[in-house]
């Protein structure tokens, strides 16, 4: 009788797993669930029309100390995870949203995530209209269990030996029956001494004059600290309701930032350009969430977030006649002073509600999000103005996901109303955002998916501010109160071939946006007869990007060695009001991870991403990291090095090719070259677990609107 009950329980569990994945399209590498005395085979990766469901192995969990660590070992196609900098980026260039049990997670949530409590990871690489952010490339959702009674906590730090580079965190969660109390703290510090900016600029003005100026950078201090505290309370009855309340406080302090330079020009006196900014920002917010499960597989969720952003910003830009040294030059009065200060205050309220109904072979969801904000930025100094902006943003959507014949589909329609006004100047606009995705299996191991969508892009608050930022007598940047939202069109086709030994994915995409906001360079005649070159955002003719991307992951030794390779070719076309440019770029990289006993060795290298937009090219940084770590129970210690072999550190290259400006810029951060660091983490826990629904909605506001 006992054996009969065990077999019946195992079969029921297997049927539950099968039912949960009824819309499965492809699968790869088996894993297992242990249910009493019976082993049931499951899937490690399940591909669906909008996502992949991944079941991390016990070996991955064993070698990981937090969410960043675990995700880096899972090698998601198109995602680059940096556990050292605590960053998750899309290789496509868009944004990535991370959630824990459908709750939008911040950095401290991810660092406090216990890998041994992760049930699965949902990698939504084809976000639908359910998400109001149309620029989002992916959503990563950790599904975790929480404790019924007891506590969990932990400490972690990453510290460089010779560079001001630190990330530290601490957390503690206490559970008692239906309640969970939590506190999180995160601290980040960056302090660089050897950071400078060099530039070669040639100006071409309408009167036929040409000026060539060389900007030689001096090492300029750069430093910031970021502190985050989060207090949380969660009340949940599994499968019935969830109440989540969190109080958050973020404090950002950036006392040193800028680029001091020597400006040299033929037949002109040398100038010393002193440029420095100070920025302090504090952001308290209150987040209240409620979820209720109704009969017949229905659910209603609601989320309200109130945020205040206070900012004190100082921009110091002074030009001096150069005299022997920077210090000596600054003893005299400046030739020009473009400095100003800003006191910024922003209030916002974000509210969202979603209804979901599950049918036999489909899921319907509908809802809306409404955001209202008031921004008051007071500028004094070289700029004297009070920029007051009021914004209303309403987003409504309906989405249906299911199966029709051999195809899985996801179809949705979003409608967005946006109104932004600065006094009597502004705009009101409705736009539609339809999206269609189709996927099917060609064979058991070959999966294909098409996705097309239309999305709205809106100007940022800083772009809309009517404020001029000037660095010297030749260069300045303006905002533009006349900017309008624009519409982007995206199409993509993905082919995925999955085998137990490897996974290969080929991804082609095309993006087109008419009336896009890009930079214009505008020469402005001054009273003294010279020209000032203004960079200004304007609605231009169009922008397009075509890309072909390949990902290859080799499971060289099961549960021991994984190797992942990446390559991308992109073609960019920018058509402005008075310019047209076509660019091409290549990028490649790779990642390897070895898990052996208690040891973990990882190595990664990615060439610097190049972004071509309007009339400029900008590059990010080469990604190079090698690390070795040892984990004993809940203690993990490791050593690593960033940019091994790159003694000069980061070199961010920027180029501009305009009829008014030809420019090449190098930003060097030598401190990060060959940067050796130590990692240390310790987690502790006590008590039993149970699985519960957690918050599905979470919103935040981080745009202070300051230029």
C-alpha positions as CSV (number, residue, x, y, z in Angstrom):
1,X,0.0,0.0,0.0
2,X,2.8,2.4,0.9
3,X,4.6,1.7,-2.5
4,X,1.3,2.2,-4.3
5,X,0.9,5.7,-2.6
6,X,4.4,6.6,-3.6
7,X,3.9,5.6,-7.2
8,X,0.6,7.4,-7.3
9,X,2.1,10.6,-5.9
10,X,5.0,10.4,-8.3
11,X,2.6,10.0,-11.3
12,X,0.5,12.9,-10.1
13,X,3.6,15.1,-9.8
14,X,4.7,14.1,-13.3
15,X,1.3,14.9,-14.7
16,X,1.4,18.3,-12.9
17,X,4.7,19.1,-14.5
18,X,3.5,18.0,-17.9
19,X,0.3,20.1,-17.6
20,X,2.3,23.1,-16.5
21,X,4.3,22.8,-19.7
22,X,1.6,21.8,-22.1
23,X,2.7,24.5,-24.5
24,X,6.3,23.2,-24.7
25,X,7.9,23.6,-28.1
26,X,11.5,22.3,-27.6
27,X,13.6,20.9,-24.9
28,X,17.3,20.2,-24.1
29,X,19.5,18.5,-21.5
30,X,17.5,16.4,-19.0
31,X,17.5,17.0,-15.3
32,X,15.6,15.1,-12.6
33,X,13.2,15.6,-9.7
34,X,13.4,13.3,-6.7
35,X,9.9,12.5,-5.3
36,X,10.3,10.2,-2.4
37,X,11.5,6.9,-3.8
38,X,10.7,7.6,-7.4
39,X,12.7,9.7,-9.9
40,X,10.8,11.6,-12.6
41,X,12.7,13.0,-15.6
42,X,12.0,16.7,-16.4
43,X,13.4,19.3,-18.8
44,X,16.2,21.7,-18.1
45,X,15.2,24.2,-20.8
46,X,11.7,24.6,-22.3
47,X,11.2,27.0,-25.2
48,X,7.9,28.8,-25.6
49,X,6.5,31.6,-27.8
50,X,7.8,34.4,-25.5
51,X,10.3,32.7,-23.1
52,X,12.6,29.9,-22.1
53,X,12.0,28.1,-18.8
54,X,15.3,27.0,-17.3
55,X,15.9,24.6,-14.4
56,X,19.3,25.3,-13.0
57,X,21.2,22.2,-12.0
58,X,22.1,21.5,-8.4
59,X,25.8,21.9,-9.3
60,X,25.1,25.5,-10.6
61,X,23.3,26.3,-7.3
62,X,26.0,24.8,-5.2
63,X,28.7,27.0,-6.8
64,X,26.7,30.2,-6.7
65,X,26.3,32.7,-3.8
66,X,23.6,35.1,-5.2
67,X,21.4,35.8,-8.2
68,X,24.1,37.4,-10.3
69,X,26.4,34.4,-9.7
70,X,23.8,31.9,-10.6
71,X,22.7,33.7,-13.7
72,X,26.3,33.9,-15.0
73,X,26.6,30.1,-14.9
74,X,23.3,29.6,-16.8
75,X,24.7,31.4,-20.0
76,X,21.5,32.9,-21.3
77,X,21.7,33.7,-25.0
78,X,21.9,37.5,-25.5
79,X,22.5,38.2,-21.8
80,X,25.9,39.3,-20.3
81,X,26.0,38.9,-16.5
82,X,28.8,40.5,-14.5
83,X,28.7,39.3,-10.9
84,X,31.6,41.6,-10.0
85,X,30.0,44.9,-11.1
86,X,26.6,43.5,-10.3
87,X,25.2,44.2,-13.8
88,X,22.9,42.3,-16.2
89,X,23.0,43.7,-19.8
90,X,21.5,42.8,-23.1
91,X,24.0,42.2,-25.9
92,X,21.3,43.7,-28.2
93,X,21.6,47.1,-26.4
94,X,18.1,47.4,-24.9
95,X,17.1,47.2,-21.3
96,X,16.8,44.1,-19.1
97,X,14.2,43.8,-16.3
98,X,14.8,41.3,-13.5
99,X,12.0,40.0,-11.3
100,X,11.8,37.6,-8.4
101,X,8.5,35.7,-8.3
102,X,7.2,38.3,-10.8
103,X,8.3,41.2,-8.6
104,X,10.5,43.8,-10.3
105,X,13.8,43.3,-8.5
106,X,16.6,45.8,-7.8
107,X,20.2,45.2,-7.1
108,X,19.9,44.4,-3.4
109,X,17.1,41.9,-4.2
110,X,19.4,40.0,-6.7
111,X,22.4,40.0,-4.3
112,X,20.1,38.7,-1.5
113,X,18.7,35.9,-3.6
114,X,19.7,32.4,-2.3
115,X,20.4,30.1,-5.3
116,X,19.4,27.0,-3.3
117,X,15.8,28.4,-3.1
118,X,15.5,29.0,-6.9
119,X,13.0,26.6,-8.5
120,X,13.4,27.8,-12.1
121,X,14.3,30.8,-14.1
122,X,12.0,32.3,-16.8
123,X,13.9,34.0,-19.5
124,X,11.4,36.1,-21.4
125,X,13.4,37.1,-24.4
126,X,10.3,38.2,-26.4
127,X,8.4,40.5,-24.0
128,X,4.8,41.2,-25.0
129,X,2.6,44.2,-24.6
130,X,2.1,43.2,-20.9
131,X,5.3,45.3,-20.3
132,X,4.8,49.0,-20.8
133,X,8.5,49.6,-21.7
134,X,8.7,49.1,-25.4
135,X,12.5,49.3,-25.4
136,X,12.9,46.3,-23.2
137,X,14.9,43.4,-24.7
138,X,14.3,40.8,-22.0
139,X,12.7,40.0,-18.6
140,X,14.4,37.5,-16.3
141,X,12.1,36.1,-13.6
142,X,13.6,34.0,-10.7
143,X,10.9,31.7,-9.3
144,X,11.9,30.9,-5.7
145,X,10.5,29.3,-2.6
146,X,10.4,31.1,0.8
147,X,10.5,29.9,4.3
148,X,7.4,29.1,6.4
149,X,9.3,29.7,9.6
150,X,12.9,30.8,10.4
151,X,15.3,33.2,8.9
152,X,17.9,33.8,6.2
153,X,20.7,36.3,5.9
154,X,24.0,37.0,4.4
155,X,27.0,39.3,3.8
156,X,29.0,39.9,0.7
157,X,31.7,42.1,-0.6
158,X,33.9,42.6,-3.6
159,X,37.0,44.8,-3.1
160,X,39.8,45.7,-5.5
161,X,43.4,45.8,-4.1
162,X,44.8,48.9,-5.8
163,X,41.7,50.6,-7.2
164,X,38.8,52.4,-5.5
165,X,36.2,49.7,-6.5
166,X,33.9,48.1,-4.0
167,X,30.4,46.5,-4.0
168,X,29.1,45.3,-0.6
169,X,25.7,44.1,0.7
170,X,23.9,42.6,3.7
171,X,20.4,41.2,4.1
172,X,18.2,39.5,6.6
173,X,14.7,38.0,6.2
174,X,12.6,36.6,9.0
175,X,9.5,34.4,8.3
176,X,6.7,33.4,10.6
177,X,3.8,31.6,9.1
178,X,2.2,33.9,6.6
179,X,4.4,36.9,7.3
180,X,7.9,37.8,6.1
181,X,10.0,40.8,7.4
182,X,13.1,41.8,5.5
183,X,15.8,44.4,5.5
184,X,18.4,44.9,2.7
185,X,21.4,47.2,2.5
186,X,23.7,47.8,-0.5
187,X,26.8,49.9,-0.8
188,X,28.8,50.7,-3.9
189,X,32.0,52.8,-4.2
190,X,34.1,54.0,-7.2
191,X,37.2,56.1,-6.9
192,X,39.5,56.7,-9.8
193,X,42.6,58.9,-10.0
194,X,43.8,58.1,-13.5
195,X,40.9,59.1,-15.7
196,X,41.2,61.6,-18.6
197,X,39.6,62.6,-21.9
198,X,41.6,63.4,-25.1
199,X,39.9,64.8,-28.2
200,X,40.8,66.1,-31.7
201,X,38.1,68.4,-33.1
202,X,37.8,70.2,-36.5
203,X,35.0,72.7,-36.9
204,X,33.6,73.9,-40.2
205,X,31.4,77.0,-40.1
206,X,29.0,78.6,-42.6
207,X,31.2,81.5,-43.4
208,X,33.9,79.2,-44.6
209,X,36.2,79.4,-41.6
210,X,37.8,76.3,-40.2
211,X,39.1,75.8,-36.7
212,X,41.1,72.8,-35.5
213,X,41.4,72.3,-31.8
214,X,43.2,69.6,-29.8
215,X,42.0,68.8,-26.3
216,X,44.7,67.1,-24.1
217,X,43.3,65.5,-21.0
218,X,44.6,65.7,-17.5
219,X,44.0,63.0,-15.0
220,X,40.8,64.0,-13.1
221,X,39.4,62.5,-10.0
222,X,36.2,60.5,-10.3
223,X,34.3,59.2,-7.3
224,X,30.8,58.2,-6.2
225,X,29.1,56.3,-3.5
226,X,25.6,54.7,-3.7
227,X,23.7,53.5,-0.6
228,X,20.4,51.7,-0.7
229,X,18.2,50.6,2.3
230,X,15.0,48.6,1.8
231,X,12.5,47.6,4.5
232,X,9.9,45.1,3.5
233,X,6.8,43.2,4.8
234,X,5.0,40.4,3.0
235,X,1.8,38.7,4.0
236,X,0.8,35.7,1.9
237,X,-1.7,32.9,1.9
238,X,-0.5,30.6,-0.9
239,X,-2.9,30.4,-3.9
240,X,-5.1,33.0,-2.3
241,X,-3.6,36.4,-1.7
242,X,-0.4,38.4,-1.3
243,X,0.2,41.8,0.3
244,X,3.6,43.3,-0.1
245,X,4.8,46.7,1.4
246,X,8.3,48.0,1.0
247,X,9.9,51.3,2.0
248,X,13.0,52.2,0.0
249,X,15.7,54.8,0.3
250,X,18.4,55.4,-2.2
251,X,21.2,57.9,-1.8
252,X,23.7,58.8,-4.6
253,X,26.7,61.1,-3.9
254,X,29.0,62.0,-6.8
255,X,31.3,64.8,-5.5
256,X,33.9,64.3,-8.3
257,X,33.2,64.0,-11.9
258,X,34.5,65.9,-14.9
259,X,37.3,66.2,-17.5
260,X,40.0,68.9,-17.2
261,X,41.8,69.6,-20.5
262,X,44.4,71.8,-22.2
263,X,42.9,73.3,-25.4
264,X,45.5,73.9,-28.1
265,X,44.7,75.7,-31.4
266,X,47.0,77.3,-34.0
267,X,47.4,81.1,-33.7
268,X,45.3,81.1,-30.5
269,X,46.4,81.2,-26.9
270,X,46.3,77.9,-25.0
271,X,43.3,77.5,-22.7
272,X,42.9,75.4,-19.5
273,X,39.4,74.0,-19.4
274,X,38.3,73.2,-15.8
275,X,35.2,71.0,-15.8
276,X,33.7,69.5,-12.7
277,X,30.2,68.4,-11.6
278,X,28.9,67.5,-8.2
279,X,25.6,65.6,-7.8
280,X,23.7,64.5,-4.7
281,X,20.4,62.6,-5.1
282,X,18.2,61.0,-2.6
283,X,15.1,59.0,-3.4
284,X,12.6,57.7,-0.9
285,X,9.7,55.6,-2.2
286,X,6.8,53.6,-0.8
287,X,5.6,50.6,-2.7
288,X,2.3,48.8,-1.9
289,X,1.2,45.7,-3.8
290,X,-1.8,43.4,-3.6
291,X,-2.6,40.2,-5.5
292,X,-5.9,38.2,-5.2
293,X,-6.6,34.8,-6.8
294,X,-10.3,34.4,-7.8
295,X,-12.3,31.2,-8.7
296,X,-11.9,29.7,-12.1
297,X,-8.2,30.5,-12.5
298,X,-8.6,34.3,-12.3
299,X,-6.2,36.8,-10.7
300,X,-6.2,40.5,-10.0
301,X,-3.1,42.4,-9.1
302,X,-2.6,46.0,-8.2
303,X,0.5,48.1,-7.5
304,X,0.9,51.7,-6.3
305,X,4.3,53.4,-5.9
306,X,4.9,56.9,-4.6
307,X,8.4,58.4,-5.2
308,X,10.2,61.6,-4.3
309,X,13.5,62.5,-6.0
310,X,15.6,65.3,-4.5
311,X,18.6,66.5,-6.4
312,X,21.4,69.0,-5.7
313,X,23.6,69.4,-8.8
314,X,26.5,71.8,-9.4
315,X,28.1,72.2,-12.9
316,X,31.4,74.1,-12.9
317,X,32.9,74.9,-16.2
318,X,35.5,77.7,-16.4
319,X,38.1,78.5,-19.1
320,X,41.5,80.0,-18.1
321,X,44.4,81.3,-20.1
322,X,47.0,78.6,-19.7
323,X,50.0,79.6,-17.6
324,X,52.7,76.9,-16.9
325,X,50.3,74.5,-15.1
326,X,46.6,74.0,-14.3
327,X,47.1,75.3,-10.7
328,X,49.0,78.4,-11.9
329,X,46.4,79.1,-14.6
330,X,43.5,79.0,-12.0
331,X,45.2,81.8,-10.0
332,X,43.9,84.3,-12.6
333,X,40.3,85.2,-13.3
334,X,38.6,82.9,-15.8
335,X,38.1,84.0,-19.4
336,X,34.7,82.4,-19.4
337,X,32.5,80.9,-16.7
338,X,29.6,78.7,-17.7
339,X,28.9,77.3,-14.2
340,X,25.4,76.8,-12.8
341,X,23.6,75.0,-10.0
342,X,20.4,73.1,-10.0
343,X,18.0,72.3,-7.2
344,X,15.7,69.6,-8.4
345,X,12.5,68.2,-6.9
346,X,10.3,65.5,-8.5
347,X,7.1,63.9,-7.3
348,X,5.6,60.9,-9.0
349,X,2.8,58.4,-8.5
350,X,2.7,55.1,-10.5
351,X,-0.4,52.9,-10.3
352,X,-0.9,49.6,-12.2
353,X,-3.6,46.9,-12.3
354,X,-3.8,43.7,-14.3
355,X,-6.5,41.0,-14.7
356,X,-5.6,37.5,-15.8
357,X,-7.8,34.6,-16.8
358,X,-6.5,31.1,-17.6
359,X,-8.4,28.9,-20.1
360,X,-7.7,25.4,-21.1
361,X,-5.3,26.2,-23.9
362,X,-4.9,30.0,-23.6
363,X,-4.2,32.8,-21.2
364,X,-5.9,36.2,-21.4
365,X,-4.6,39.3,-19.6
366,X,-5.6,43.0,-19.6
367,X,-4.7,46.0,-17.6
368,X,-3.4,49.5,-17.4
369,X,-0.7,51.7,-15.9
370,X,-1.0,55.4,-15.1
371,X,1.9,57.6,-14.1
372,X,1.6,61.2,-13.1
373,X,4.6,63.3,-12.2
374,X,5.6,66.9,-11.4
375,X,9.2,68.1,-11.8
376,X,10.6,71.4,-10.6
377,X,14.2,72.1,-11.4
378,X,15.6,75.5,-10.5
379,X,18.7,76.6,-12.3
380,X,20.9,79.5,-11.1
381,X,24.3,80.9,-12.4
382,X,25.2,81.0,-16.1
383,X,21.7,79.5,-16.6
384,X,18.8,81.1,-14.8
385,X,15.5,79.4,-15.2
386,X,12.9,77.4,-13.5
387,X,12.1,74.3,-15.5
388,X,8.7,73.0,-14.4
389,X,7.4,69.9,-16.2
390,X,4.2,68.0,-15.7
391,X,3.7,64.6,-17.2
392,X,0.8,62.2,-17.5
393,X,1.3,58.7,-19.0
394,X,-1.5,56.2,-19.4
395,X,-0.9,52.7,-20.8
396,X,-3.6,50.2,-21.5
397,X,-3.2,46.7,-22.9
398,X,-4.9,43.4,-23.7
399,X,-3.0,40.2,-24.6
400,X,-3.9,36.6,-25.5
401,X,-1.5,33.7,-25.6
402,X,-2.3,30.2,-26.6
403,X,-1.9,27.4,-29.2
404,X,-3.5,27.1,-32.7
405,X,-2.6,24.0,-34.6
406,X,1.1,23.6,-34.8
407,X,1.7,27.2,-33.8
408,X,2.0,28.8,-30.4
409,X,1.0,32.5,-30.6
410,X,1.0,35.6,-28.5
411,X,-1.0,38.6,-29.8
412,X,-1.6,41.8,-28.0
413,X,-2.5,45.4,-28.3
414,X,-1.3,48.3,-26.2
415,X,-2.5,51.9,-26.3
416,X,-0.4,54.7,-24.8
417,X,-1.5,58.3,-24.0
418,X,1.4,60.6,-23.1
419,X,1.2,64.3,-22.2
420,X,4.2,66.4,-21.2
421,X,4.0,70.1,-20.7
422,X,6.4,72.9,-19.7
423,X,4.2,75.8,-19.1
424,X,2.2,76.3,-22.3
425,X,4.7,74.3,-24.4
426,X,4.3,70.5,-24.7
427,X,2.3,67.7,-26.4
428,X,-0.5,65.2,-26.0
429,X,-0.4,62.0,-28.1
430,X,-2.1,58.7,-28.4
431,X,-0.2,55.8,-30.0
432,X,-1.0,52.1,-30.5
433,X,1.4,49.2,-29.8
434,X,0.4,46.0,-31.5
435,X,2.5,42.9,-31.2
436,X,2.3,39.4,-32.8
437,X,4.6,36.4,-32.1
438,X,4.4,32.9,-33.6
439,X,6.5,29.9,-32.9
440,X,6.6,26.2,-33.8
441,X,8.8,23.1,-33.8
442,X,10.3,22.1,-37.1
443,X,11.7,19.0,-35.5
444,X,12.0,17.9,-31.9
445,X,15.2,19.9,-31.5
446,X,14.6,22.7,-34.0
447,X,12.5,25.7,-32.9
448,X,11.6,28.8,-34.9
449,X,9.9,32.1,-33.8
450,X,8.8,35.3,-35.5
451,X,7.9,38.4,-33.6
452,X,6.8,41.8,-34.8
453,X,5.8,44.9,-32.8
454,X,5.2,48.6,-33.0
455,X,6.2,50.7,-30.0
456,X,6.3,54.3,-28.9
457,X,9.4,56.2,-27.8
458,X,9.2,59.4,-25.8
459,X,11.7,62.2,-25.2
460,X,13.2,62.2,-21.7
461,X,12.6,65.0,-19.3
462,X,16.2,66.3,-19.6
463,X,15.8,66.5,-23.4
464,X,12.7,68.6,-23.0
465,X,14.3,71.0,-20.6
466,X,14.9,74.4,-22.2
467,X,18.4,74.7,-20.7
468,X,21.8,75.3,-22.3
469,X,24.9,73.5,-21.1
470,X,28.2,75.1,-22.4
471,X,31.7,73.8,-21.9
472,X,33.8,76.4,-23.8
473,X,33.4,79.2,-26.4
474,X,33.0,76.6,-29.2
475,X,30.7,73.9,-27.8
476,X,27.3,73.9,-26.1
477,X,24.3,71.6,-25.9
478,X,20.6,72.6,-25.7
479,X,17.3,70.9,-24.8
480,X,14.3,71.1,-27.0
481,X,10.8,71.8,-25.8
482,X,9.4,71.0,-29.2
483,X,10.3,67.3,-29.3
484,X,7.5,64.8,-30.1
485,X,7.2,61.1,-29.4
486,X,8.0,58.8,-32.3
487,X,7.0,55.2,-33.3
488,X,9.4,52.3,-33.8
489,X,8.8,49.2,-35.9
490,X,10.6,45.9,-34.9
491,X,10.7,42.5,-36.7
492,X,12.8,39.5,-35.6
493,X,13.2,35.9,-36.7
494,X,14.9,33.4,-34.4
495,X,16.0,29.8,-35.1
496,X,17.1,27.6,-32.2
497,X,18.7,24.2,-32.5
498,X,19.0,22.3,-29.2
499,X,20.9,19.2,-28.5
500,X,22.1,17.6,-25.2
501,X,25.7,18.5,-26.1
502,X,25.1,22.0,-27.5
503,X,22.7,24.9,-28.2
504,X,22.9,27.0,-31.3
505,X,20.7,30.1,-31.9
506,X,20.6,32.4,-35.0
507,X,18.8,35.7,-34.5
508,X,18.0,38.2,-37.2
509,X,16.3,41.6,-36.5
510,X,15.3,44.8,-38.2
511,X,14.3,48.0,-36.5
512,X,13.0,51.2,-38.2
513,X,11.9,54.5,-36.7
514,X,10.7,57.5,-38.7
515,X,10.7,60.9,-36.9
516,X,13.2,59.6,-34.4
517,X,14.9,61.9,-31.9
518,X,18.6,62.3,-32.9
519,X,21.2,65.0,-32.4
520,X,21.7,68.0,-34.8
521,X,24.7,70.2,-34.9
522,X,23.7,73.8,-35.4
523,X,26.2,76.7,-35.8
524,X,25.0,79.8,-34.0
525,X,26.5,83.2,-34.8
526,X,27.6,85.2,-31.7
527,X,27.7,88.9,-31.2
528,X,31.5,89.0,-31.7
529,X,31.2,87.4,-35.1
530,X,32.3,83.9,-34.1
531,X,30.2,80.7,-34.1
532,X,29.1,78.5,-31.3
533,X,28.3,74.9,-32.3
534,X,25.1,73.7,-30.6
535,X,24.2,70.0,-30.2
536,X,20.5,69.8,-30.0
537,X,18.0,66.9,-30.0
538,X,15.5,67.1,-32.9
539,X,12.9,64.8,-34.6
540,X,14.9,63.6,-37.7
541,X,13.8,61.7,-40.8
542,X,14.6,58.1,-39.8
543,X,16.9,55.5,-38.2
544,X,17.2,51.8,-39.0
545,X,19.3,48.9,-37.7
546,X,19.7,45.4,-39.2
547,X,21.4,42.8,-37.2
548,X,22.4,39.1,-37.5
549,X,23.5,37.5,-34.3
550,X,24.7,33.9,-33.5
551,X,25.0,32.2,-30.1
552,X,26.7,28.9,-29.5
553,X,26.8,27.1,-26.1
554,X,28.8,23.9,-25.7
555,X,28.1,21.7,-22.7
556,X,31.6,20.2,-23.0
557,X,31.4,18.2,-19.8
558,X,28.0,17.9,-18.3
559,X,27.6,19.8,-15.0
560,X,31.3,20.7,-15.1
561,X,32.3,22.7,-18.1
562,X,30.2,25.1,-20.3
563,X,31.6,27.2,-23.1
564,X,29.6,30.0,-24.8
565,X,30.4,32.0,-27.9
566,X,28.8,35.0,-29.5
567,X,29.1,37.0,-32.7
568,X,27.1,39.9,-34.1
569,X,27.0,41.9,-37.4
570,X,25.0,45.1,-37.5
571,X,24.2,47.7,-40.2
572,X,23.0,51.2,-39.1
573,X,21.4,53.9,-41.2
574,X,20.7,57.4,-39.9
575,X,18.8,60.0,-42.0
576,X,18.7,63.4,-40.4
577,X,17.2,66.7,-41.5
578,X,20.5,67.5,-43.4
579,X,22.6,64.4,-43.2
580,X,22.7,60.7,-44.1
581,X,25.1,58.1,-42.7
582,X,25.5,54.3,-43.0
583,X,27.7,52.3,-40.6
584,X,28.6,48.7,-40.1
585,X,30.0,46.9,-37.0
586,X,31.2,43.5,-35.8
587,X,31.3,42.2,-32.2
588,X,32.3,38.9,-30.8
589,X,33.0,37.3,-27.4
590,X,32.9,34.2,-25.3
591,X,32.5,32.8,-21.8
592,X,33.7,29.6,-20.1
593,X,32.8,28.3,-16.7
594,X,34.4,25.3,-14.9
595,X,32.7,23.8,-11.8
596,X,34.9,21.1,-10.2
597,X,34.3,20.0,-6.6
598,X,34.2,23.1,-4.4
599,X,36.2,25.1,-7.0
600,X,34.8,27.4,-9.7
601,X,36.9,28.9,-12.5
602,X,35.4,31.4,-15.0
603,X,36.8,33.5,-17.9
604,X,35.1,35.9,-20.2
605,X,36.0,38.3,-23.0
606,X,33.7,40.5,-25.1
607,X,34.9,43.1,-27.6
608,X,33.7,46.7,-26.9
609,X,30.2,47.3,-28.2
610,X,29.9,50.0,-30.9
611,X,26.8,52.1,-31.2
612,X,26.2,54.2,-34.3
613,X,23.5,56.7,-34.0
614,X,22.8,60.0,-35.8
615,X,26.2,61.3,-36.8
616,X,28.3,59.7,-34.0
617,X,29.8,56.4,-33.0
618,X,30.4,55.5,-29.4
619,X,32.0,52.4,-27.9
620,X,31.6,50.8,-24.5
621,X,34.4,48.9,-22.8
622,X,36.1,45.6,-23.5
623,X,34.8,43.0,-21.1
624,X,37.6,40.8,-19.7
625,X,37.3,38.9,-16.5
626,X,39.1,35.9,-15.0
627,X,38.2,34.6,-11.6
628,X,38.8,31.6,-9.3
629,X,36.6,30.9,-6.3
630,X,36.2,28.2,-3.6
631,X,33.0,27.5,-1.8
632,X,32.7,25.6,1.5
633,X,29.1,25.2,2.7
634,X,27.8,28.8,2.9
635,X,31.2,30.5,2.7
636,X,32.6,31.5,-0.7
637,X,36.0,33.3,-1.3
638,X,37.5,34.2,-4.6
639,X,40.2,36.1,-6.5
640,X,39.9,37.6,-9.9
641,X,41.3,40.2,-12.3
642,X,39.6,42.6,-14.7
643,X,41.1,43.5,-18.1
644,X,44.1,41.2,-17.8
645,X,46.8,42.3,-20.2
646,X,45.2,45.8,-20.6
647,X,47.7,48.0,-18.7
648,X,46.0,51.2,-19.9
649,X,42.5,50.0,-18.7
650,X,39.4,51.2,-20.5
651,X,39.5,53.2,-23.6
652,X,36.1,54.5,-24.6
653,X,36.2,55.8,-28.2
654,X,33.8,58.3,-29.6
655,X,33.7,59.7,-33.2
656,X,31.5,62.4,-34.8
657,X,31.2,62.8,-38.6
658,X,29.2,66.0,-39.2
659,X,29.5,68.6,-41.9
660,X,30.1,71.1,-39.1
661,X,32.2,68.9,-36.8
662,X,34.8,66.1,-37.3
663,X,35.8,64.7,-33.9
664,X,37.6,61.7,-32.3
665,X,37.5,61.3,-28.5
666,X,39.2,58.9,-26.1
667,X,38.2,58.5,-22.5
668,X,40.8,56.5,-20.6
669,X,40.3,54.9,-17.2
670,X,43.7,53.4,-16.4
671,X,42.7,52.3,-12.9
672,X,40.7,49.3,-14.1
673,X,43.5,47.8,-16.1
674,X,44.9,44.5,-14.6
675,X,42.6,45.2,-11.6
676,X,43.0,42.4,-9.0
677,X,40.0,41.9,-6.7
678,X,38.8,39.8,-3.8
679,X,35.3,38.4,-3.3
680,X,33.9,37.1,-0.1
681,X,30.3,36.1,0.8
682,X,28.7,34.2,3.6
683,X,25.0,33.2,3.8
684,X,23.1,31.6,6.7
685,X,19.6,30.2,7.2
686,X,17.4,28.3,9.6
687,X,13.8,27.0,9.2
688,X,11.6,25.2,6.7
689,X,10.4,26.4,3.3
690,X,7.2,26.5,1.4
691,X,6.4,27.9,-2.0
692,X,4.2,31.0,-2.2
693,X,3.1,33.5,-4.7
694,X,4.8,36.8,-4.6
695,X,4.2,40.2,-6.0
696,X,3.8,40.4,-9.8
697,X,3.9,44.1,-10.3
698,X,6.5,46.6,-9.3
699,X,7.3,50.0,-10.6
700,X,10.0,52.6,-10.0
701,X,10.9,56.2,-11.0
702,X,14.5,57.2,-11.5
703,X,14.4,60.1,-14.0
704,X,15.1,63.5,-12.3
705,X,15.0,65.4,-15.5
706,X,18.2,67.4,-14.9
707,X,20.6,68.4,-17.7
